[in-house]
Amino acid sequence: MSKVDVLPQVAAFLQRRHGCFIDGQWVVPEGATSPVLNPATGETIAQVADASVELVERAVLSARKAHEARVWSGLRPADRERILLRFTALVEAHGEELAQLETLCQGKSINMARMLDVGATVEFMRYMSGWATKIEGQALDVSIPLPEGARYTAFARREPVGVVAGIVPWNFPLMITTWKLMPALATGCTVVIKPSPETPLTALRLAELAIEAGIPAGVFNLVTGAGNVGQALASHQKIDKVSFTGSTAVGKIVGGVAVQNMTRFALELGGKNPMIILADADIDKAVQGALLGGLLNNGQVCAAASRFYVHRSRYDDFVAGLAAAVSTMSIGAGMDTAAAVNPLVSRKQQQSVLKHIETAKQEGARVVTGGELVESAGFYVQPTVLADVNHDMAVARAEVFGPVLSVIPFDDEDQAIAMANDSVYGLAASLWTNDLTKAMNLVPRIEAGTVWVNAHVLLDPNMPFGGVKQSGMGREFGRAVVEAYTEIKSVCIAH
């Protein structure tokens, strides 16, 4: 059987009346709720509360109270680490449950949900747990001349930034929730998470596991709802840092309202990521890289490869190889382990992707394979390869966020780099070549926060990730994210 049966505990979770998680308790308000849909069928599988302004206020005050009482930051670092490792172990133990919830509300393959959304999340959580005992400062030599004969010892210490609001997108809800939650907790902060209204289920379950792990009440709070809830968090005077992942347009709004209170903010935003394939590249490996880099999660990845610049001498071979591979990919529900392509997250996203394809056709792009709506109650679009794409076409410049791969020829490396950099975005890129000298010389010229060579879209907890230009500011992962969730306090002692 290729179809995965829904676990009884998953079915029971879906039937529950879901509220917000505040001060260690579920708060289920009377009033408005929003449906959570299964993208494979279009059917409602759960109802989630729309948080009111009053509930957002309660969540923020809960986190503020816990922060000021130091119920979390006041613990020994080793104790925080132990609790976070227990939290990680619980996520791993409930991995199949979380993977199914992720697939049922996001639409992605259960294979990927198990391996990446749960598997990679557990690795990230374990990595970040260890940082709780490794926060460090600096001893500073100072030369203060007054008063005469005085001596000073100075040092800088890192302290938690305070109350963090984490606003999470719908493409990797479990994983990106932990990207915001775990660095905050490792550094001693308290948190309010707002998941996307399309995909809130795994974050809701995560809150329960956090309490079970021993994270004190008030340290991890969660409110559900639409964009107004996120804006209320970003503009709240008692929030010390906002971490947002999502579109560039919404990120600008979040940053704008946050800065009114001088709230720290980090923005991981959109991308229109180039894959540059030089004349000497292994085309078979490049095609496989394009399938992973461009169609992971059905192209709904901020770092996905979506514009492919191929040397003209290899262009036809690459287009033919890519189209042949894409045309044989089976389409089906995420809970079908045999399906290689799954539905998009929503009807809105489906229609947006189809509009991008239609515009590309009108502008002269050639559909080599795919490009059609899949007749179904679910939100499917055929994976699409476009050739004869001009760099100035909309499909080569706008973030499609779907299974659309646009192939563009180039004649020399300077032209390829110029086209790759000619974008408002700068999140990620990849370079495909077997020439080490070319790789080392071209990588510094590519304007992107991450550049892979002979790979694309692969991340590691120890490798900083984030964008330049309108792809955002700030970095996830590694030492960089630890520094982003702390403030430096200088201490100077006269003696």
C-alpha positions in Angstrom: 0.0 0.0 0.0 1.4 3.4 -1.0 -1.2 5.3 0.9 -0.4 6.0 4.6 -3.2 5.5 7.1 -3.8 8.3 9.5 -2.7 7.5 13.1 -5.6 7.4 15.6 -3.9 10.1 17.7 -3.6 12.3 14.6 -7.3 11.8 13.9 -8.2 12.7 17.5 -6.0 15.8 17.4 -7.8 17.0 14.3 -11.1 16.7 16.0 -10.1 18.8 19.0 -11.2 22.4 19.5 -8.0 24.3 19.0 -7.3 27.5 20.9 -4.2 29.5 21.8 -1.5 28.4 24.1 -0.9 31.0 26.8 1.0 30.7 30.1 1.1 26.9 29.9 -2.6 26.5 29.3 -5.0 26.2 26.3 -7.3 29.2 25.9 -10.2 28.4 23.7 -12.1 31.6 22.9 -15.7 31.8 21.9 -16.1 33.4 18.5 -14.4 33.3 15.2 -12.4 30.3 13.9 -10.7 29.6 10.6 -10.7 26.3 8.8 -7.6 24.3 8.1 -7.8 22.6 4.7 -6.3 19.4 3.3 -4.6 20.6 0.1 -5.0 17.2 -1.5 -8.8 17.3 -1.2 -9.8 20.8 -0.4 -11.7 19.5 2.6 -11.7 21.1 6.1 -9.8 18.9 8.5 -9.7 21.2 11.6 -10.8 24.5 13.0 -8.4 26.9 14.7 -9.2 30.0 16.8 -8.7 33.5 15.4 -6.9 35.3 18.3 -8.4 38.5 19.4 -6.4 41.6 20.4 -7.0 40.7 24.0 -5.5 37.2 23.5 -2.4 38.6 21.8 -2.0 41.0 24.7 -2.3 38.1 27.2 0.2 36.0 25.3 2.8 38.9 25.2 2.2 39.7 28.9 2.7 36.0 29.8 6.0 36.0 28.0 7.0 39.3 29.5 6.2 38.1 33.0 8.2 34.9 32.6 11.1 36.9 31.2 11.1 39.5 34.0 10.8 36.7 36.6 13.7 34.9 35.0 11.9 31.6 35.3 13.9 30.4 32.2 17.0 32.6 31.9 17.6 32.2 35.6 18.1 28.4 35.3 21.6 27.0 35.0 22.6 26.8 31.4 23.1 23.0 31.8 19.5 22.8 33.1 18.1 24.7 30.1 20.2 22.4 27.8 18.8 19.3 29.5 15.2 20.5 29.1 15.7 21.4 25.5 17.3 18.0 24.7 14.3 16.4 26.4 12.0 18.5 24.2 14.0 17.4 21.2 13.6 13.7 22.2 9.9 14.2 22.5 9.6 15.7 19.0 11.6 12.7 17.7 9.4 10.2 19.6 6.3 11.8 18.1 7.8 12.2 14.7 5.3 10.2 12.7 2.4 12.0 14.3 4.0 15.4 13.5 4.9 14.3 9.9 1.3 13.3 9.3 -0.1 16.6 10.7 2.4 18.5 8.5 1.4 16.6 5.3 -2.3 16.8 6.0 -2.4 20.6 6.3 0.5 21.6 4.0 0.1 19.1 1.2 3.8 18.0 1.0 4.9 14.4 0.6 4.9 12.3 3.8 8.3 11.0 2.7 9.7 14.5 2.9 7.8 15.4 6.1 9.4 12.4 7.8 12.9 12.9 6.5 13.1 16.7 6.4 10.4 18.4 8.3 10.8 16.0 11.3 14.3 14.5 10.7 16.1 17.8 9.9 14.1 19.6 12.6 15.3 17.1 15.3 18.9 17.6 14.2 18.5 21.4 14.3 16.9 21.2 17.8 19.6 19.0 19.1 22.3 21.4 17.7 20.6 24.5 19.2 20.1 22.8 22.6 23.9 22.6 22.9 24.3 26.3 22.5 22.6 26.9 25.9 25.9 26.0 27.6 28.1 27.8 25.1 27.1 31.5 25.3 30.3 33.5 25.8 31.4 37.1 26.2 34.7 38.9 26.1 37.3 40.2 28.4 38.4 43.7 27.4 41.5 45.7 27.9 40.6 49.3 28.4 42.7 52.5 28.6 40.5 54.9 30.6 42.8 57.7 31.8 40.6 59.2 34.6 41.0 59.7 37.4 44.7 59.6 37.6 46.0 56.2 38.9 42.6 54.4 38.5 42.5 50.9 37.3 39.6 49.3 35.4 38.6 45.8 34.4 36.0 45.5 31.6 34.1 42.7 30.0 31.2 42.2 27.6 28.5 39.7 28.4 25.7 38.3 26.2 22.2 38.4 27.6 18.9 37.3 26.2 17.3 39.9 24.0 14.0 39.4 25.9 10.5 38.6 24.5 10.6 37.2 21.0 7.7 37.2 18.5 8.2 34.4 15.9 6.0 34.7 12.8 6.1 31.5 10.8 5.2 30.8 7.1 3.2 28.0 5.6 5.8 26.1 3.6 7.8 24.5 6.4 5.7 25.1 9.5 7.3 22.7 12.0 10.9 23.4 10.9 10.7 27.1 10.7 8.8 27.3 14.1 11.8 25.6 15.6 14.2 27.9 13.7 12.7 30.7 15.7 11.9 28.9 19.0 15.1 27.0 19.7 17.7 29.9 19.4 15.4 32.0 21.5 15.1 29.3 24.2 18.8 28.4 24.0 19.8 32.0 24.7 17.2 32.4 27.6 14.5 34.4 25.8 10.8 33.9 26.1 8.6 33.4 23.0 5.3 34.1 21.3 4.8 32.1 18.1 2.3 32.9 15.4 2.0 30.1 12.8 0.4 30.6 9.4 -3.4 30.2 9.4 -3.0 27.6 6.6 -0.7 25.4 8.6 -0.9 25.8 12.4 -1.3 22.2 13.5 2.3 21.1 14.1 3.1 24.3 16.1 0.0 23.6 18.3 1.3 20.1 19.0 4.8 21.4 19.6 3.5 23.7 22.4 2.2 20.6 24.3 5.4 18.8 23.9 7.3 21.8 25.2 5.4 21.7 28.5 5.8 18.0 28.7 9.5 18.5 28.3 9.6 20.9 31.3 9.8 24.3 29.7 8.1 26.5 32.3 4.7 28.1 31.7 4.9 31.4 30.0 8.2 30.8 28.2 6.5 29.4 25.1 3.2 31.0 24.0 1.3 30.6 20.8 -1.5 32.6 19.1 -3.2 31.6 15.9 -4.9 33.9 13.4 -4.3 35.9 10.2 -2.0 38.8 9.4 -3.6 41.1 11.9 -2.3 38.9 14.7 1.2 39.1 13.3 1.0 42.8 13.0 -0.2 43.2 16.5 2.8 41.2 17.7 5.3 43.1 15.5 4.0 46.5 16.7 3.7 45.5 20.4 5.8 47.7 22.7 6.6 44.7 25.0 8.1 42.6 22.2 11.9 42.9 22.1 12.6 41.1 18.9 10.6 40.0 15.9 11.7 37.1 13.7 9.7 36.9 10.5 9.9 34.5 7.5 7.6 35.1 4.5 7.2 37.3 1.5 9.2 40.4 0.9 6.0 42.6 0.7 4.8 41.4 4.1 8.3 41.5 5.6 8.6 45.2 4.8 5.4 45.9 6.7 6.6 43.8 9.7 9.9 45.6 9.7 8.2 49.0 9.4 5.9 48.5 12.3 8.6 47.0 14.5 11.0 49.8 14.0 8.5 52.3 15.3 9.3 50.9 18.8 12.9 50.2 17.9 12.1 46.5 18.2 14.9 44.3 16.9 13.9 42.4 13.8 15.1 39.7 11.5 13.5 39.1 8.1 14.0 36.0 6.0 12.1 36.9 2.8 11.6 35.9 -0.8 14.0 34.7 -3.4 14.4 34.3 -7.2 17.3 32.0 -7.0 19.6 31.3 -10.0 21.2 28.1 -10.9 24.2 28.8 -13.2 25.4 25.8 -15.3 28.7 26.3 -17.0 29.9 24.6 -20.2 32.0 22.0 -18.3 29.2 20.9 -15.9 28.0 17.4 -15.6 24.5 17.8 -17.2 23.1 14.6 -15.6 24.1 15.8 -12.1 22.8 19.3 -12.9 19.4 17.9 -13.9 19.2 15.9 -10.7 20.2 19.1 -8.8 17.5 21.0 -10.6 14.8 18.5 -9.6 15.8 18.8 -5.9 16.6 22.5 -6.0 13.6 23.5 -8.0 10.8 21.0 -7.1 11.5 20.3 -3.4 8.1 20.9 -1.6 6.7 21.5 -5.1 8.8 24.6 -5.5 7.4 26.2 -2.4 10.8 27.0 -0.9 12.3 30.5 -0.5 15.7 29.2 -1.6 14.4 27.1 -4.5 16.1 27.3 -7.8 13.7 28.8 -10.3 15.8 30.4 -13.0 18.3 28.2 -14.7 21.1 29.9 -16.7 22.7 27.3 -19.0 25.7 27.8 -21.3 24.3 27.8 -24.8 26.5 24.7 -25.8 24.7 22.7 -23.2 21.3 24.3 -23.3 19.4 21.8 -25.5 20.8 18.8 -23.5 19.8 20.4 -20.2 16.3 21.3 -21.4 15.7 17.8 -22.8 17.1 16.0 -19.7 15.1 18.2 -17.3 11.8 17.9 -19.3 12.2 14.1 -19.6 12.7 13.8 -15.8 9.9 16.1 -14.9 7.4 14.6 -17.4 7.6 11.2 -15.7 7.0 12.4 -12.1 3.8 11.0 -10.6 1.2 13.4 -9.1 -0.8 12.6 -6.0 -1.6 13.4 -2.4 1.1 13.9 0.1 -0.1 10.8 2.1 0.7 8.7 -1.0 4.3 7.6 -0.7 4.5 6.9 -4.4 3.6 10.4 -5.5 6.6 12.6 -6.5 4.6 15.8 -7.0 1.9 16.9 -4.5 -0.6 19.7 -4.2 0.2 23.3 -3.5 -0.8 24.7 -0.1 -4.0 26.5 -1.2 -6.3 27.3 -4.0 -4.9 30.9 -3.9 -1.4 29.6 -4.4 -2.5 27.3 -7.2 -4.2 30.1 -9.1 -1.2 32.4 -8.5 1.2 29.8 -10.1 -1.1 29.2 -13.0 -1.3 32.9 -13.7 2.5 33.1 -13.8 2.6 30.2 -16.3 -0.1 31.9 -18.5 1.8 35.2 -18.4 5.0 33.5 -19.4 3.3 31.9 -22.4 1.8 35.2 -23.5 5.3 36.7 -23.3 6.7 34.0 -25.6 8.0 31.3 -23.3 7.7 27.7 -24.6 6.1 25.1 -22.3 8.3 22.0 -22.8 6.3 19.9 -20.3 3.5 20.5 -17.8 1.9 23.9 -17.4 -1.6 22.7 -16.8 -4.1 22.6 -14.0 -4.6 19.1 -12.7 -8.4 18.4 -12.6 -9.0 17.6 -8.9 -10.7 18.9 -5.8 -7.1 19.4 -4.5 -4.7 22.2 -5.4 -2.5 20.6 -8.0 -0.5 22.1 -10.8 1.6 20.1 -13.2 5.4 20.6 -12.7 6.4 22.9 -15.6 9.6 23.4 -17.6 9.7 26.6 -19.7 12.3 27.2 -22.5 12.9 30.1 -24.7 12.7 32.3 -21.6 14.0 35.8 -21.9 15.7 37.2 -18.8 13.4 40.2 -18.9 10.2 38.1 -18.8 8.1 38.3 -15.6 8.6 34.6 -14.9 12.4 35.2 -14.8 12.1 38.0 -12.3 9.1 37.4 -10.0 9.0 34.8 -7.3 6.6 32.1 -8.5 6.8 29.9 -5.4 5.6 26.8 -7.3 6.8 24.0 -9.6 7.9 26.2 -12.5 11.4 25.9 -13.9 12.6 28.6 -16.4 15.6 27.9 -18.5 17.7 30.7 -20.1 20.8 30.4 -22.2 24.0 32.4 -21.8 27.1 32.8 -24.0 29.8 33.7 -21.5 30.3 33.7 -17.7 30.2 37.4 -17.4 26.8 37.5 -19.0 25.6 34.7 -16.7 26.8 36.5 -13.5 25.3 39.8 -14.7 21.8 38.1 -15.3 22.0 36.2 -12.0 22.7 39.4 -10.1 20.1 41.5 -12.0 17.4 40.9 -9.5 15.9 42.6 -6.4 16.4 39.4 -4.6 19.6 37.8 -3.2 18.7 34.8 -1.0 20.6 31.9 -2.6 22.3 30.7 -5.8 24.2 27.7 -7.1 27.1 27.3 -9.6 27.6 24.1 -11.5 31.1 23.4 -12.8 33.9 20.9 -12.5 36.5 23.7 -12.8 37.7 24.6 -9.2 39.4 27.8 -10.4 36.2 29.0 -12.0 34.1 28.1 -9.0 36.5 30.0 -6.6 36.6 33.0 -8.8 32.9 33.3 -9.6 31.4 32.6 -6.2 32.5 36.0 -4.7 30.8 37.7 -7.7 27.4 36.2 -7.0 25.1 38.5 -4.9 23.4 36.0 -2.6 23.5 35.0 1.1 24.2 31.4 0.2 26.0 30.0 -2.8 26.2 26.3 -3.4 28.6 24.7 -5.9 27.3 21.5 -7.6 24.4 21.4 -5.1 21.3 23.5 -4.3 18.9 24.1 -1.4 20.8 22.0 1.1 21.1 23.5 4.6 23.0 22.7 7.8 22.4 24.0 11.4 26.0 25.2 11.6 25.9 27.2 8.3 24.4 30.7 8.5 21.4 31.2 6.2 19.7 34.4 5.1 19.5 36.9 2.3 20.9 40.2 0.9 19.0 42.9 -1.0 15.2 42.4 -0.7 15.6 38.8 0.4 15.9 40.1 4.0 18.3 40.9 6.8 19.7 38.8 9.6 20.8 35.1 9.6 19.4 31.9 10.8 21.7 29.0 12.1 25.1 28.8 13.7 26.8 31.3 15.9 25.2 34.1 13.9 21.7 33.2 15.1 22.9 33.0 18.7 24.2 36.5 18.5 20.9 37.6 16.9 19.0 36.6 20.0 21.3 38.2 22.5 22.3 41.7 23.4 25.8 42.7 24.4 26.2 44.4 27.8 29.5 46.1 28.6 30.6 46.0 32.2 33.4 48.3 33.5 34.7 48.0 37.1 36.9 50.5 38.7 39.2 49.1 41.3 
